[in-house]
Amino acid sequence: MTRVKNEKYIEIVTTRIDNLNLIPDRTLALLHKTLNKYYAKVEISIINSERELEELIKKKPDLVISGIKYLGFNISSIKRDSTNKIWFSEYLDKYKIPYTGSSKNSIELEFDKSKAKDRVAKYGCKTAPFFIAKPNQYTKGTVPLNFPLFIKPLYEGDSRGIDSDSLVMNFNEYQRKVSAIAEDQGTVCLVEKYLTGKEYTVAILQNFKNIDYDVFPIELIAEKNIKGNRMLGFADKIADNELSLLIEDETLKNSISQLALHSFKALGAKGYGRIDIKMDEHGDPCFLEANLVPGLGTGYLYWCYHANTGLTYEQMILQIVQNAFEDYSNSARRKTF
Protein backbone atom coordinates (compact mmCIF):
# COMPACT_ATOMS: atom_id res chain seq x y z
CA MET A 1 0.00 0.00 0.00
CA THR A 2 1.41 3.40 -1.02
CA ARG A 3 1.59 5.99 1.76
CA VAL A 4 0.01 9.37 0.94
CA LYS A 5 2.63 11.99 1.78
CA ASN A 6 2.00 15.31 3.47
CA GLU A 7 2.53 18.17 0.98
CA LYS A 8 4.54 20.29 3.42
CA TYR A 9 8.07 21.24 2.36
CA ILE A 10 10.83 20.64 4.94
CA GLU A 11 14.44 21.82 4.82
CA ILE A 12 17.06 20.21 7.06
CA VAL A 13 19.69 22.90 7.58
CA THR A 14 23.23 22.90 8.94
CA THR A 15 26.66 24.33 8.11
CA ARG A 16 30.24 23.20 7.64
CA ILE A 17 31.75 26.37 9.11
CA ASP A 18 34.28 25.82 11.89
CA ASN A 19 32.57 24.09 14.87
CA LEU A 20 29.14 25.57 14.11
CA ASN A 21 27.84 22.36 12.52
CA LEU A 22 25.44 20.53 14.84
CA ILE A 23 24.20 17.80 12.47
CA PRO A 24 26.79 15.24 11.32
CA ASP A 25 26.42 13.62 7.90
CA ARG A 26 25.02 10.34 9.22
CA THR A 27 22.27 12.23 11.07
CA LEU A 28 21.48 14.33 8.00
CA ALA A 29 21.00 11.13 6.01
CA LEU A 30 18.89 9.54 8.74
CA LEU A 31 16.65 12.59 9.10
CA HIS A 32 16.16 12.83 5.35
CA LYS A 33 15.35 9.13 5.02
CA THR A 34 12.88 9.28 7.92
CA LEU A 35 11.00 12.39 6.85
CA ASN A 36 11.01 11.52 3.17
CA LYS A 37 8.63 8.66 3.98
CA TYR A 38 5.98 11.10 5.17
CA TYR A 39 6.57 14.45 3.46
CA ALA A 40 6.48 15.19 -0.26
CA LYS A 41 9.49 17.48 -0.29
CA VAL A 42 12.44 17.10 2.08
CA GLU A 43 15.74 18.75 1.19
CA ILE A 44 19.10 19.38 2.87
CA SER A 45 20.80 22.79 2.84
CA ILE A 46 24.41 23.36 3.91
CA ILE A 47 24.88 27.06 4.71
CA ASN A 48 28.48 28.20 4.31
CA SER A 49 27.96 31.71 2.90
CA GLU A 50 25.59 34.65 2.99
CA ARG A 51 24.46 33.78 -0.54
CA GLU A 52 23.43 30.29 0.56
CA LEU A 53 21.59 31.75 3.54
CA GLU A 54 19.66 34.08 1.22
CA GLU A 55 18.88 31.18 -1.11
CA LEU A 56 17.34 29.26 1.77
CA ILE A 57 14.95 32.13 2.46
CA LYS A 58 13.98 32.32 -1.21
CA LYS A 59 12.95 28.65 -1.13
CA LYS A 60 10.32 29.50 1.52
CA PRO A 61 10.18 26.09 3.22
CA ASP A 62 7.17 25.29 5.38
CA LEU A 63 9.55 24.21 8.15
CA VAL A 64 13.29 24.30 8.84
CA ILE A 65 14.84 21.60 10.98
CA SER A 66 17.68 23.59 12.45
CA GLY A 67 21.15 22.28 13.17
CA ILE A 68 22.60 25.77 13.67
CA LYS A 69 22.75 28.07 16.68
CA TYR A 70 24.52 30.91 14.92
CA LEU A 71 26.43 31.69 11.75
CA GLY A 72 29.46 33.82 11.01
CA PHE A 73 31.11 34.33 7.67
CA ASN A 74 34.44 35.80 8.77
CA ILE A 75 37.00 35.12 11.48
CA SER A 76 35.71 37.72 13.93
CA SER A 77 32.05 36.69 13.75
CA ILE A 78 32.83 32.99 14.27
CA LYS A 79 34.46 33.67 17.65
CA ARG A 80 32.43 32.46 20.61
CA ASP A 81 32.35 35.90 22.23
CA SER A 82 31.67 37.80 19.00
CA THR A 83 28.84 40.32 18.98
CA ASN A 84 28.51 39.96 15.19
CA LYS A 85 26.83 36.57 15.20
CA ILE A 86 23.90 35.85 12.92
CA TRP A 87 21.57 34.00 15.26
CA PHE A 88 19.89 31.53 12.94
CA SER A 89 16.47 31.42 14.62
CA GLU A 90 16.33 35.23 14.70
CA TYR A 91 17.15 35.32 10.98
CA LEU A 92 14.35 32.85 10.23
CA ASP A 93 11.94 34.84 12.41
CA LYS A 94 12.76 37.95 10.40
CA TYR A 95 11.49 36.23 7.24
CA LYS A 96 8.66 34.36 8.99
CA ILE A 97 10.13 30.94 8.24
CA PRO A 98 8.95 28.32 10.78
CA TYR A 99 11.64 26.22 12.47
CA THR A 100 12.06 23.54 15.10
CA GLY A 101 13.26 24.50 18.54
CA SER A 102 13.80 27.70 20.49
CA SER A 103 14.07 31.35 19.57
CA LYS A 104 17.23 33.47 19.57
CA ASN A 105 16.72 34.76 23.13
CA SER A 106 16.71 31.24 24.57
CA ILE A 107 19.55 29.97 22.38
CA GLU A 108 21.68 32.95 23.37
CA LEU A 109 21.10 32.19 27.06
CA GLU A 110 21.90 28.51 26.59
CA PHE A 111 25.04 29.29 24.57
CA ASP A 112 26.67 31.13 27.50
CA LYS A 113 26.53 28.67 30.38
CA SER A 114 26.90 31.41 33.00
CA LYS A 115 23.87 33.28 31.65
CA ALA A 116 21.85 30.07 31.65
CA LYS A 117 22.81 29.36 35.27
CA ASP A 118 21.98 32.91 36.32
CA ARG A 119 18.59 32.73 34.61
CA VAL A 120 17.51 29.39 36.09
CA ALA A 121 18.74 30.44 39.54
CA LYS A 122 16.65 33.60 39.27
CA TYR A 123 13.62 31.38 38.67
CA GLY A 124 14.33 29.30 41.78
CA CYS A 125 16.14 26.36 40.17
CA LYS A 126 19.11 25.08 42.15
CA THR A 127 22.52 25.21 40.48
CA ALA A 128 26.10 24.97 41.74
CA PRO A 129 27.98 28.16 42.73
CA PHE A 130 30.34 29.27 39.96
CA PHE A 131 32.63 31.94 38.57
CA ILE A 132 34.18 32.73 35.18
CA ALA A 133 37.94 32.48 34.81
CA LYS A 134 40.71 33.18 32.32
CA PRO A 135 44.43 32.36 32.56
CA ASN A 136 46.37 34.22 35.26
CA GLN A 137 43.27 36.01 36.51
CA TYR A 138 43.74 34.82 40.09
CA THR A 139 46.74 34.26 42.30
CA LYS A 140 47.11 31.35 44.69
CA GLY A 141 44.65 31.66 47.54
CA THR A 142 42.30 34.15 45.82
CA VAL A 143 40.04 31.76 43.85
CA PRO A 144 36.40 32.60 44.74
CA LEU A 145 35.35 29.02 45.65
CA ASN A 146 36.90 26.23 47.68
CA PHE A 147 38.40 23.15 46.03
CA PRO A 148 37.50 20.69 44.58
CA LEU A 149 36.26 22.55 41.52
CA PHE A 150 35.01 21.49 38.10
CA ILE A 151 36.22 23.44 35.04
CA LYS A 152 34.73 23.50 31.54
CA PRO A 153 34.56 25.90 28.58
CA LEU A 154 32.03 28.70 29.00
CA TYR A 155 30.62 28.35 25.49
CA GLU A 156 31.23 24.85 24.12
CA GLY A 157 28.69 22.01 24.07
CA ASP A 158 28.92 18.21 23.74
CA SER A 159 31.34 18.11 26.71
CA ARG A 160 34.12 19.60 24.58
CA GLY A 161 37.07 20.51 26.77
CA ILE A 162 35.98 18.13 29.54
CA ASP A 163 38.41 15.35 30.44
CA SER A 164 40.14 13.75 33.44
CA ASP A 165 41.80 17.11 34.25
CA SER A 166 38.47 18.95 34.58
CA LEU A 167 38.14 18.04 38.25
CA VAL A 168 40.81 20.06 40.05
CA MET A 169 41.89 19.63 43.66
CA ASN A 170 44.32 22.53 44.05
CA PHE A 171 45.45 25.82 42.55
CA ASN A 172 48.16 24.37 40.30
CA GLU A 173 45.70 21.95 38.69
CA TYR A 174 43.25 24.83 38.34
CA GLN A 175 45.79 27.02 36.54
CA ARG A 176 46.76 24.25 34.13
CA LYS A 177 43.18 23.44 33.16
CA VAL A 178 42.11 27.06 32.69
CA SER A 179 45.14 27.65 30.44
CA ALA A 180 44.50 24.44 28.48
CA ILE A 181 40.90 25.40 27.72
CA ALA A 182 41.94 28.88 26.63
CA GLU A 183 44.55 27.42 24.28
CA ASP A 184 42.59 24.43 22.94
CA GLN A 185 39.03 25.79 22.88
CA GLY A 186 39.64 29.52 22.55
CA THR A 187 37.30 30.41 25.38
CA VAL A 188 37.27 31.45 29.01
CA CYS A 189 36.13 28.92 31.61
CA LEU A 190 33.11 28.26 33.74
CA VAL A 191 34.38 27.08 37.14
CA GLU A 192 31.84 25.40 39.41
CA LYS A 193 31.71 23.86 42.84
CA TYR A 194 32.19 20.15 42.17
CA LEU A 195 28.96 18.18 42.57
CA THR A 196 29.62 14.71 43.93
CA GLY A 197 26.36 12.95 43.08
CA LYS A 198 24.87 11.05 40.15
CA GLU A 199 24.35 12.65 36.73
CA TYR A 200 21.18 12.78 34.66
CA THR A 201 20.02 14.11 31.33
CA VAL A 202 16.40 14.94 30.59
CA ALA A 203 14.74 15.23 27.19
CA ILE A 204 11.77 17.59 26.93
CA LEU A 205 9.35 17.58 24.01
CA GLN A 206 6.70 20.26 24.02
CA ASN A 207 3.24 19.15 22.93
CA PHE A 208 1.58 22.20 21.39
CA LYS A 209 -1.64 20.36 20.57
CA ASN A 210 -2.28 19.42 24.19
CA ILE A 211 -0.47 22.47 25.61
CA ASP A 212 1.75 20.19 27.67
CA TYR A 213 5.30 18.87 28.01
CA ASP A 214 6.63 15.33 27.76
CA VAL A 215 9.58 14.91 30.12
CA PHE A 216 11.95 11.94 29.77
CA PRO A 217 14.81 11.61 32.32
CA ILE A 218 17.59 9.01 32.40
CA GLU A 219 20.66 8.47 34.56
CA LEU A 220 24.07 8.54 32.87
CA ILE A 221 27.03 6.61 34.24
CA ALA A 222 30.47 7.31 32.79
CA GLU A 223 33.35 4.87 32.93
CA LYS A 224 36.02 5.68 35.49
CA ASN A 225 38.83 7.73 33.98
CA ILE A 226 42.56 7.33 34.62
CA LYS A 227 42.16 9.22 37.91
CA GLY A 228 39.34 6.97 39.07
CA ASN A 229 36.61 9.60 38.63
CA ARG A 230 33.37 9.30 36.70
CA MET A 231 32.63 12.27 34.46
CA LEU A 232 31.13 12.59 31.00
CA GLY A 233 33.90 14.01 28.85
CA PHE A 234 34.02 14.62 25.12
CA ALA A 235 35.96 11.39 24.45
CA ASP A 236 33.37 9.35 26.39
CA LYS A 237 30.52 10.72 24.31
CA ILE A 238 32.34 10.09 21.04
CA ALA A 239 33.11 6.50 22.08
CA ASP A 240 29.63 5.89 23.59
CA ASN A 241 31.27 4.49 26.72
CA GLU A 242 28.61 5.69 29.14
CA LEU A 243 25.67 3.67 30.42
CA SER A 244 22.11 4.99 30.48
CA LEU A 245 19.54 3.80 33.01
CA LEU A 246 15.87 4.42 33.64
CA ILE A 247 15.13 6.07 36.98
CA GLU A 248 13.09 3.55 38.96
CA ASP A 249 12.50 5.65 42.09
CA GLU A 250 9.37 7.69 41.29
CA THR A 251 10.10 10.39 43.88
CA LEU A 252 13.59 10.93 42.47
CA LYS A 253 12.30 10.79 38.90
CA ASN A 254 9.69 13.44 39.66
CA SER A 255 12.23 15.69 41.39
CA ILE A 256 14.63 15.55 38.44
CA SER A 257 11.83 15.99 35.91
CA GLN A 258 10.44 19.03 37.70
CA LEU A 259 13.84 20.73 37.88
CA ALA A 260 14.43 20.04 34.18
CA LEU A 261 11.02 21.38 33.16
CA HIS A 262 11.31 24.48 35.36
CA SER A 263 14.78 25.16 33.89
CA PHE A 264 13.45 24.71 30.35
CA LYS A 265 10.67 27.20 31.03
CA ALA A 266 13.01 29.62 32.82
CA LEU A 267 15.15 29.80 29.68
CA GLY A 268 12.04 30.51 27.60
CA ALA A 269 12.76 27.39 25.56
CA LYS A 270 10.23 25.74 23.28
CA GLY A 271 9.81 22.75 21.01
CA TYR A 272 12.37 20.35 22.38
CA GLY A 273 15.67 20.27 24.22
CA ARG A 274 17.79 18.57 26.84
CA ILE A 275 18.61 19.61 30.39
CA ASP A 276 21.63 18.15 32.23
CA ILE A 277 21.37 17.69 35.99
CA LYS A 278 23.67 16.44 38.75
CA MET A 279 23.08 15.71 42.42
CA ASP A 280 24.95 17.57 45.14
CA GLU A 281 26.34 16.12 48.38
CA HIS A 282 22.90 16.42 50.00
CA GLY A 283 21.14 14.45 47.28
CA ASP A 284 19.49 17.55 45.79
CA PRO A 285 19.33 17.86 41.97
CA CYS A 286 21.17 20.85 40.48
CA PHE A 287 20.93 22.34 37.00
CA LEU A 288 24.18 21.86 35.05
CA GLU A 289 23.43 23.19 31.57
CA ALA A 290 20.92 23.14 28.74
CA ASN A 291 21.13 22.00 25.14
CA LEU A 292 18.36 23.62 23.13
CA VAL A 293 19.65 22.38 19.77
CA PRO A 294 20.30 18.77 20.79
CA GLY A 295 21.42 16.13 18.36
CA LEU A 296 18.61 14.64 16.31
CA GLY A 297 20.42 11.37 15.70
CA THR A 298 20.27 8.28 17.87
CA GLY A 299 22.10 9.87 20.81
CA TYR A 300 21.01 11.26 24.18
CA LEU A 301 17.70 12.82 23.08
CA TYR A 302 16.62 9.53 21.56
CA TRP A 303 17.97 7.49 24.49
CA CYS A 304 15.75 9.49 26.85
CA TYR A 305 12.72 9.24 24.57
CA HIS A 306 13.00 5.52 23.82
CA ALA A 307 13.88 4.43 27.37
CA ASN A 308 10.82 6.16 28.80
CA THR A 309 8.30 5.42 26.03
CA GLY A 310 9.51 2.37 24.12
CA LEU A 311 8.80 4.31 20.92
CA THR A 312 11.04 4.43 17.85
CA TYR A 313 13.40 7.04 16.47
CA GLU A 314 10.98 7.62 13.60
CA GLN A 315 8.15 8.35 16.04
CA MET A 316 10.32 10.84 17.94
CA ILE A 317 11.26 12.79 14.82
CA LEU A 318 7.68 12.85 13.57
CA GLN A 319 6.51 14.10 16.97
CA ILE A 320 9.07 16.93 16.92
CA VAL A 321 8.10 17.97 13.40
CA GLN A 322 4.34 17.68 13.94
CA ASN A 323 4.64 19.69 17.16
CA ALA A 324 6.50 22.43 15.28
CA PHE A 325 3.78 22.61 12.64
CA GLU A 326 1.14 22.70 15.39
CA ASP A 327 2.98 25.55 17.13
CA TYR A 328 3.07 27.72 14.01
CA SER A 329 -0.52 26.83 13.15
CA ASN A 330 -1.58 27.98 16.62
CA SER A 331 0.45 31.18 16.23
CA ALA A 332 -1.22 31.92 12.89
CA ARG A 333 -4.67 31.38 14.39
CA ARG A 334 -3.89 33.69 17.32
CA LYS A 335 -2.84 36.46 14.94
CA THR A 336 -6.20 36.34 13.17
CA PHE A 337 -8.03 37.42 16.33
Protein Blocks (a to p, Z undefined) as FASTA:
>chain_A
ZZdddfbdcdddddfehjlbcbdfklmmmmmmmmmmmpmbdcddddfbfklmmmmmmnop
abdcdfbfbdcfbfklmpmklckbccfklmmmmnopacehjdfklmmmmmmmmlmmmmmm
mnopacdddddddehkbcehiafbdcddddddfkbghhioiafklpccbfklmmmmmmmm
mmmnopacddddddfbdcddddddddfklopaddddddddddddfkopacddfklmmnop
accdddfblmlmmmmmmmmmmmmmmnopghiacddddddfkopacdfbdcfbbcfbfbfk
lmmmmmmnopafklmmmmmmmmmmmmmmmmmmmmmZZ
